[in-house]
Amino acid sequence: MTRTVAVTGATGFIGRHVVEHLGRAGWRVRVLTRRLPQFPDVAVEAVVGALDDNRALARLVDGADAIVHVAGLVKARSRAEFFAANATGTGNLATAARQGGRSPRFVLVSSLAAREPQLSDYAASKRAGETELARCGDGLLWSILRPPAVYGPGDREILTFFRALWRGIALLPTPRDGRLSLIHAADLAAAATALAESPGPAGEVYEVDDGRPGGYRWEEMADMAARHLAVRPLRIRVPPPLLVALAHASAAGHRLTGSPAMLTPGKAREILHRDWVCRDGRLAAATGWQPRIGLDEGVAETIAWYRKNGWL
């Protein structure tokens, strides 16, 4: 019997990887979207709507055996906009799932930033989304994934870092002892699929990464990417006051244009935070999932994809 999974955020970078992995795993995939998506390798059923459209949400979750909630904002014009998408939207979806008459497994793809909600409006909204799921998802078999920085083919956020390296500049934020974990989007998609299929305990929050103990230093990432780009970049360490000043200038400029900024004072605080390392191996015990793509392989694949698609 074919199982049905409802997916939000399917047209985004992570969402595309999730849809493709679920499709290969044999799921019938139904997506919530504002535009009709194209997935060359997966047949999807599209429900046109958004997270503030209760009728569309009811159609999305109707008869679903699992829900994978990926949709959310990583940049916004205001704190209210972050919370509307990342918190209220999650509560709306959980309510629709609870009222659907079934008890589907509900997987929320959150963010490791939710561990430090005081740092930024984004981080606070991701933690609030987790709280909304717990509040509105009574009776659902819900679980939460907190990935660190996610990269892979199709990612536009890390592309800026790679482009700077390609031009011979490695911008390194301080502090020097800062470390972060990483995960390839395909491994994150496999983790979400494993939770959707798992009969394990509900109500758990899992941190997931590529399995590298202690994470990485920024220098390690820059050196590895530079090797695959065949460049020897000039290392430039950005002092914290300069990064904060640039963030304020970026936010002010985007306020004038009415567009959301990626580099904001909150994002600067996230970048300068010393510890973004995952230390949670419980997902493997609960589901058998294991990361398969190390950073060297993942960076090589990502750069090759960028070049093939004319992004580098």
N, C-alpha and C positions, 0 to 999 in steps of 0.2 A: 504494500500500500504506500503510495507516494505521500510524503508529508509536505505541508505547506508552511512556508516561513514568510513573515511580513518584515520588510526591511525599510528603514528610513535612511535618508542621506545617501541613497544609492548612486547618485550622479557625482558625488564628491570623490576625492582621491582615495580615502580609506573605504568608502562605501562600494566603489567599483570592485576593489579587491575582495570585499566580503561577498558581494553578489556572485562573482565568478567562482569563489571557493564553494559557496553553498550549492550553486548549480552543479559543479563537478561532483559534489558529495551526494547528488541525487535528490535534492530538495526541489519542490515547486516554489519558485520565487515570485512574490508579489511585492511591488515597491510603491512607496508614496512619492510622488514627484510633481513638480510644477510644469515640467515639460516631458515629452515622451522620450525616454532614454533609449540608447542603442547599445546593446551588448552582443557583439558578434558571436560569442561562443555560448551564450545562455539565453534561453527563451524566458522572458519575464512578463508577468501580468502587471499592468500599470494602473494605479489609482491616482487620478489627478486631484491634488489638494495639498494642504500644508498642515502643520502641527496645531494650528488654531482653528481648523475646520473639523468640527466634531463628526459631521456626517461622513466626511472622507475617512476619518480615523475608524469609524465603525465599519466601513466597507473594507478597509485595509486589514483589520484584525479578524473579520468574520471567518470562522472556521480554521483559523491559523493554529498550528501546533506549536509554533515558536515565533518570537518577535526579537529582532536584532535592531536595536535603536542606535544608529550611528549619527544621525543628523544633529547639527549644532553649529554655532558660530565660533570661529577662532579670532575674528576681529569684528568690532561693532562701533557704532557712533556714540554709544552711551552705555552706562551700567544697566539701565532699564532694558535696552535692546539685548544685551547679553542674557539677562535673566528671563526675558520673554521667550527666547529661543531655547536656552540650555536648561532652564528650570521649569518654567510654566509649561513649555512644550512637552517635556518629559512627563510631567504630571497629567497632562491631557491624554497622552498615549497610554499611560498606565491605567487611567480611569476607563478609557475605551476598552482596553483589554479585560479589565475586571468586570465590566458590564456586558461583555460579549457572551457570557453564559458558559465559558470554558475556563480552564486554568492552564494557559500556555506557558512555556518557559519564556522568560523575558530577560534578554541580555542587554544591558546598557554599556555601550562603549564610552566610558568617561575619559578621564585624563589623570595622569600622575599629579598634575597641578592641583587637583582637588585635595591633595594631602596638605597643601599650604594655602588655604583660602584667603589668608590675610595679605598675600602678595599682590593680587590684581583683581580687577572686576571679573576677568575671565575665570581665574581660579575659583573665586567665590561662587560664580554662577555654576561651575561644574560640580562643586560640593553641594550647592543647593539642588541641582538636578538629582543627585544621589538621594538627598533627603526627601525630595518629592516622590521618587520611586518608592521609597520605604513607606511614605505616608499614604500614597494613593494606590499602591500595589498590594494591599492586603488580600491574601488568597492567591496571589500569583507566585509562581516558582521563579523568583527573580535573582539575578546575579549581576555583579558589576565588574567590569574590566577597567583597570587604570593603566593604560600604556604610557611609557615615557615618550620622548621624541620619536615620531614615526617617519620613516623614509622609504623610498622605493620608486619604481617607475610611475610617472604621472604626478609626482609631488612637486608643487610649485614653491613651497616655503623654503626647503633646503636648496632649491635651485639658485637662489641669490648667493649663498655661501659658495657653491660650486663655481658660479660664474666669476666671482671675485678671485678664486683660486686660479681659474683658467686665465685670468688677466694678470696673474702674478702676485696677488695680494692675499695673505692669510690674516683675516681680522680675528683676533683672539680676545675675548672678553676676560677680564679679571674677575675673581681672584684666581691665582695660579693653582690653588688646591681644589678648585671646583671640579666636580665630576658629575657625569650624567650617564644614564643608561639609554639604550636605543633599541628599536625593534623594527624589523622589515615589515612592510604592510601585509605581505603574504603570510607571515607568521602570525600577525595579529588577526587576520581573517581566519586562519586555522584555529586560533584560540577561541574566537567567537563561535565558530561552528562547533567546536568541541563542547562548549558550554550549552549551546542550543540542543545538542544531542544527549547531554549528560543526565543521568538519573540521580546525580549527586545532590548534596544538601543545597538548599536555597538560602537566600539572604546573606551571601558571602561577597566580600570585596577582594578582588585579586589584583595584585600588581604583576605585570608581565613584561619581560624583556627578552633580549637575545641570548641570555644565559651567561654573559660575561660577568664574572664576579667583580664587584667594585666599579663597574661601569668604565667610562673612558674620560680622559682629559681632552680638552679642545685641541691641544697640539697633536694628539694621536689621530684624531679624525682628520685634521688638516693634512697631516703627513701622508696618511693612507690615500686620501682623495687626490692629493698632488701627485703621488706615484702613478695612479691610474690615469691622470690627466697628462702625465709626462711633463710636469712643470716643476720649477724650484721657486716657490713663492717667497716674497719678502714677508716675514712675520711682523705684524703690527699689533701690539697689545693695546687695547682700548682702555684707558683709565676709567674707573667708574663715574667720576664727575662728568667726563665728556660723554659717556654713553647716556647718562641721565639727561644732560643738556640736549643731546641730539633727539632723545625721545620726546622731550617737551616741545622742541621745534617741530618735529614730525606731527605730533598731535595737534599743535596749533595750526599748522598748514592744512591738515585734513579737515579741521573744523571749518576753515574758510571755504573749502571746496564742497563740504557736505559729505565727503566719502570717509569710510572707516580707515583708520591707520593700523598697521601691523605693529610698528614700533611706537609704543606708548610708555609713559612712566611705569605703569604696571608691568608691561612686558620687560622693561629694563630690570625691574626688581626680580622678575623670574630668571632672567639671564644671569644676574649676579648672585643668585642663590647658590650656595656651595654644594648642596646635596640633592641631586635628582637621581639617585641610585635606587634601583629596585632590589629588594632583599626578600622576596616572597616566592617560595617554590611550591606553594600549596596547589596551584592549578594542575600541575603534573600529577600529583597524588589523587586529585579529585576526578580528573578526566583522562589522564594518560598523555595529554598534549605535551610536546616538547618543541622548542624552537629549532629550526633547521638551517637558518641562513645566518652565517656569521657576517661581521661587518665588512671584511675584505671582499667576500663574494658579493654581498649586497651592494656595496659601493660600486664595484666593477659593473654589475648588472644595471644599476641606476644610471651611471655615466654613459654606458653603451646605449641605453634607451633614449637619454637626452640627445645624444648625437644622432641617432637614427631618426628622431622626430624633429630635428632642427632646433632644439632648445639650447644647444651648446655649439 
